[in-house]
């Protein structure tokens, strides 16, 4: 059993015990797959994740197709579609805690399926226009404001706290295994449906109308996976949670979530770090990679969809290796947890910077693999760390605050990357973004709160108090 126990008298909902749950053997972790309830939940989530890959590749390429490669337009669309998440994601956290993450995920997946079917229909009929894409993308962003934190909050309702590290490791590893081959399959499939002759020396320019149809099929597949995953999730049994008081106003409930985060100094500091780092990283994913694939079509002698697929596949292979190592073999000590996260963040920044001056396809794919390895290693620890720092009744709001930090900068990041590519060029933008990520990571490493991330909130406060007392800045309680 973990020593992290919730005190019923703690209004912040912060765990009062030790740090991360106890380490388990590989056999004990894999034994979770024998639990039919968890297995159903696990398969449901991965079906949805697989479908998302189709839309993640098709959507930016659809915009590039419709605008003749206008990076600014792509960045603007991604920014506009991200605005509803910024506005509504905190409300989503309250509704998750009030009505349960399970109900929220079920409803949101069905609504996302409807949006994807509509987008597929207008693409396949050849009547799609930019205003339609803006409307549907904005609706998708609105639903995503509730779906994303709900999905992140759901696992503690399925597993015990002691099983969370194993569940997160299995979940992350499965997603990254899918990503290690699925993006390549999806990318080449879209390229084939677009009319490209992959094997021909001259044939890299497909028919724009046929490309639209290919993207339509991709959206249909994504819609189907949303529906199938919702059907499977309906068979999952979740633990009942204590709903928040209904007499609380929406704003009061949101404020309690902020209070819980603010009371936990390491969590507060890390969320600030996330916001700063994501400012330059999210735009790369939404705008930078599809534009790199489009601008280097002739250099790489592959269709843009296939190139984006290769980027994702290599990142997925790296992430599989990283998540396996993190979930099954190596876990940093409490004292080293925070510094390790920042050192890996600095390496991610160095990888990003390198993409600006390395253009050879094989070398670029290696860099994406390294980036994925670093992300995969930290993602398992990060998710478990987040899920075990607050009581489950506050988990939705805490996840929403964290997602607010990420999503809040996403529109700015997308717009910056789109307009930045037009203004200064793709390579220079990678230089700037990578350098900024390294600087932010170094700043995080110097933060006392970040260095105490591995400890529970109470233990971290005790250590900080002891250090201040030793320096004579405050009186020791014994005095």
N, C-alpha and C positions, 0 to 999 in steps of 0.2 A: 504494500500500500504506500502511496505517496504521503509525505508529511504535509503536503499543502492542503490545509483544511480551512474551510470558510467559517469565520466567526459570525454567529447570528446577530451579534451586537455591532458589527462593523457596517456603518451606513454606506461606505463607499463600495462595498462588495468586493474588496480586495482580498486575495488569499492571505492567510496568516502564517503559513508554514514555510517549508523549505522551497527550493527552486523547482527544477524540472522533475517530472515523475521518474521513478526508478528505471534503470537500464534493464532491458530484457534480452534474452538470447534470441538468435535468429529463428530457432524452432518455435519459441513462444510467440514471436511476432507473426510468423506465417500461419500459426494455428488459428488466427482470427478468420482466415478464409474458410474455416470449417463452420463458422457461425453463419447460418443461412440468412439471418436478418442483415448482418453486416455485408455479406456477399451480394445480396440484392441491392443494397444501398450503394455499394462500391461499383457494381456493374452499371447501375442507373446513371451515376455521376460520370462515368467514363464514356458511356454512349453519348451523353450530352456534350462532353468535351470533344469527342471525335467530330461531331457535327459542327461544333464551333469553328474547327479548323477550315472547313469549306468557306464559311462566311468571312473569316479572318483574311483569307487569301483573295476571295472574290470581290469583297466590297471596295478596297482601295484600288484594285485594278479596274473595276467598273468605272470608278470616277476618273481614273487616268484615261480610260478608253473614251469616255464621254467628253473630256475636256482637252484632248490632244496633249496629255502629259503636263497639265498645269499643276505644279506642286502647291502653289498658293491656294488654289481652289480645293485641293485635297485637304490641306491643312485647315482651311476654313470649315469644311464640312465636318471633319473630325472634331473640331472645336465646338461647333454648334450642337452636334449630337451628344457631346459630353456635358453640356451645360445643365440639362435636367438632372444628371447624376449629382452634380455639385449642389443643386438647390434641394433635391429631395432625398438624398441618401441618409441624412440624419433622421428625417421623418421615417424612412424605411427601417432604421434601427429600432425606433420606438415601437412601430407596428409589429416588428419581429418579436420583440419581448412581450408585447401585449397579446398577440394572436398566435404565436409560435412560428419558428423558422420553417417547419414542415409545410404548413398551409401556404406560406408565402412563396416557397419554392414551387409548389404544385401549381399555383395560380400563375406565377410569372412564366413558367415554362410553356404553359398553354398559350399565354398572350404572345410570347416570343415566336411561337410556331405560327400564329396568325399573321404577325408582321412579316416573317420570312416568306410565307406563302404569297402574301400580297406583293412583296418585292419581286419574287420569282415570276409572278403572273405578268407584271408590266414589262419585265425584261424579256420574257419569252414572246410576248405579243409585239415587241418592238416599239412600244409606246412610251417607254420610260423617259422621263425628263428630270432635270436637276431638282426642280421643286419637289417632285415626288420623292426623290432620294432623300432630300433634306427632311421632309415630313416623316417618312418612315424611319430614318436614322434617329430622328429626335424622339419618336415614340419608343424605339428600341432602347435609347438611352434612358428614357423615363422608367421603363420596366426594369432595366438593368440596375437602376438605383435601389430597387428592392431585392432583385434576384442575387446580386453578387454578395452582399453581406449576409443574406439568408443562407446561401450555400456554405459560406465560411463558418456560419454559426451552427449548422445542422449536426455535424459529427458528434459534438458532446451530448446530443440528445439520443444518439444511437449507441455510443460506447461509454464505458466508465472512464474516469480520468486516467486510471492506470493504463488503459489500452489506447489512449490518444496518440502517444508517440508511434506505436505500431500502426495504428489506423492511418495516421498522416503519412507515414513512410510508404505504406502500401498504396495509398491514394496517389501520392506524388509520383512514385515510381511507375505506376500504371499509366498515368497521364504522360509522363515523359517517354515511356516505351512507345506509346501511341505516337507521340510527336517525333520520335526518332525515325519513323517510316511514313506515317500518314501524310505529313505535309508534302513530301516528295510525290507520293501517289496522287494526292489531290491536285498538286500543281501540274504534273504531267497530264493528268486526266483533263483538267480544264484546258490545257494547251492543245491536247488532241481534239477535244470537242470544239475548240476555237478554229480548227482548220489548219493548224500548223503541221508541217512535215518535219518532225523532230530530227530525222536522220538526213534530211537534205541540206546541202551546203547553202542553197538559195531557197529560202522558204520561211524566213523568220517573221514575215509580215502576214498576219492572218486577216481574215475578213472581219471588219468591225461588227457587222450585223450578226455573224456567226459567234463572235466572242460574246455578245450580249446574251445570246441563247445559252452559251456555256455557263455564264455566271448565273443565269436563271436556274439551270439544273443544280448548281451548287447550293443555291438558296433553298431549293425544294428538299435536298438531302438534309440540310441543317434543320428545316422545319420537321422533317420526319423523325430525326433523332430527339428533338425536343418532346414530341408526342410520345415516342416510345419510352424515353427516360421518365416522363411523368407517370406513365402507366406502371412502370416497374417501381417507382418510388411510392406509389399508392399502396404497395404491398409491404412496405417497411413499417415496423413497429417502433415508435419513438417513445422515449421516457417523458412523462408529464413534467412540465415545468411550472414554477410558481409565477403566475402572471403579475405584472406590475399593477399597482393600484389604479383602478379605472377613474378615480376622482382626480388624478393628476392631469394637468393640462399637457398638451403636446410639447409646449415649450419647456415646461418644468421637467418633463421626462427626458428631453434632449439635454437639458442643463445638468441633470443628475449624471448622465453619461459622460459629459465633459468633466464634471467634478471627480468621477472615478478615475479618469485618465490623468487629470492634473495632480491628483493625490499620489500617483505613482511616478516618481521622478524619472526612473529609467524608461518607463513606457512613454512618458511625455517627451523625453529627449529623443527617443528613437522615432516617434511619429514626426517630430520636427525634421529629423534627418531624412525620413522617407519623403516628405514633401519636397525638400530641397533637391534630393537626388532624382526623384521622378520628374522634376521640372525639365530635365534634359534627356531622360531615358525613355519616357513614354512616347514622345514625338518620334523617336527613332523607330519604334515598333510600328506606329500607326502610319508614318509618312516616310521616314528615312529608308527603310528596307524596300518597300515597293518602288520608291523612286530610284534607288540604287539599281534594282533589277531592270527597270525601264530604261534608264540612262546607259546601262552597260549591256544591253541586248546584243549589239553588234560585237562588242569585245568578247563576251562569253559565248556567242553563237548558240544561244538558247532562248526560248520564249520567256517573257517576264514571269509568267505564272510558274514555269518550271524552276526558274532561278529562286523565286520566293520560297517555293517548296523545298529546294535544296538548303536554303538558309535555315528554315525551320527544322528540317530533318537533322542537320548537323548540330544545331543547338539542342535538339531533343536527345541525340546520342550522348552529348556531353552531360546533359541534365540527368539522364539515367544513371550514369556512372556516379555523378555527384550525390544524387539522392540515395543510391544504394549504400555508398560509403557513409553518408550521414545517418541513415535510418538503421543500418544493421551492424556497422563496425566501429565507428568513431563518433564520440560525442565530447565536445570540449568541457573542461571543468567550469564550475561557476565563475571562478575568478578570470578565466581566459575567454569566456563566452563573448562579452561585449567587444574587447579588442580584436578577437578573431573575426567577428562580423564586419568590423570596419576595415581590417586588412584585406578581406575578400572584396569588400566594396571598392577599395582603391584599385585592386587588380581588375575589377570590371571596368573601371574608368580607363585604365591603361589599355584594355582591350578595345574599348570604344574609340579611343584616340588613334589606335593603330589602324582602324578601318579607314581612316582618312588618307593614309599614304600607301597602304597596301591594296593593290587592285587585282592582282593575279587571283583567279577564281579559286584554285586549290588552297592558297594561303588564306583567302577570305573565309572559306568554309572551315578551316582550322580555327580561325579566330572566333567564329560563331560557335564552334564546338567548345572552345575554352570558356566563352561567355556562358553557355548553357551549363557547363560543369560547375562553375562558380555559383550560378543561380540555383541549380538543383541541390547543391550541398547545403546552402543556407535556408532554402525554402522549407525543408522538413523541420528544422529547429525553430524557424520563425513561427510557423503555424502553431506548433505545440506550445511554444512560449506564449503566444497571444491567447490561446484558448484556456490556459491554466492560470491566468493572472487575475481573473475576475469571476465572481459567482455567475452561474449560468443565467440568472435572471437579468443580469446586466450585459451579457455577452453580445447581444445584438447591437446595443447602443455603442459598446466599446469597439466592435468591429466596424460600425458605421463611422465612428470618429476616425479610425485608421483609414477606411476607404475614402472618407472625406478629404483626408490629407493627400491621398493619391489622386483621386478623381478631381479634386479642386484645382490641381495644377495641370491636369491632362489637357483641358482646352487651350491653356496658355502654351503648353509644350507643343501641341499639335500645330497651332497657329505659328509659333516661332519656327518650327522645322519647315513648315510649308513655305512661309514667306522668306525664311533664311536661305533655303535652297535657291529660290529665285534671285535673292539679293547677293549672296556671297559664294554660292556653290556648295555642292554636297560635301566635298572633301574638307573644306574649311569648317563646316558645321560639325563634322566629327571631331576635328581638333578642339574646337571650343567646348563641345559637350563633354568629351573625355577629360579634358583638363579640369573643368568645373566639378565633375564627379570625384576626381582625385582630391581636390581641395576640400570638398564637403566631407569625404571619408576621413581625411586627416583631422579636420575639425571635430568630427565625432569621436575619434580616437583620443583626443585631448579632453573630452567631456567626462567629468567624474561620474555623472549619472549613467552614461553609456557604458563605462567600465564596470558598473555594478549590475548590468542587465541580467546576469546569470542567477542572481539571488532573488528571493521573494521580495515584495514591496517592503514588508516589515523588517526583514533581514538587511535589506539595502539601506533603509533608514537608520538602523542600528549601527551598521558599519560606518556610515557617513557621520553619525553623531560621535562615534568613538574617535574618528580621525580628527574632527573639529575640536573635540575635547583635548586630544593629545597635542594639538597645536596651540591650545590655550584660548581658542576663539569662543568657546562656550564652557560652562562648568560641567564637570562630570556629575552624574546623578548621585554617586557615592559621596560627593562632597557636601 
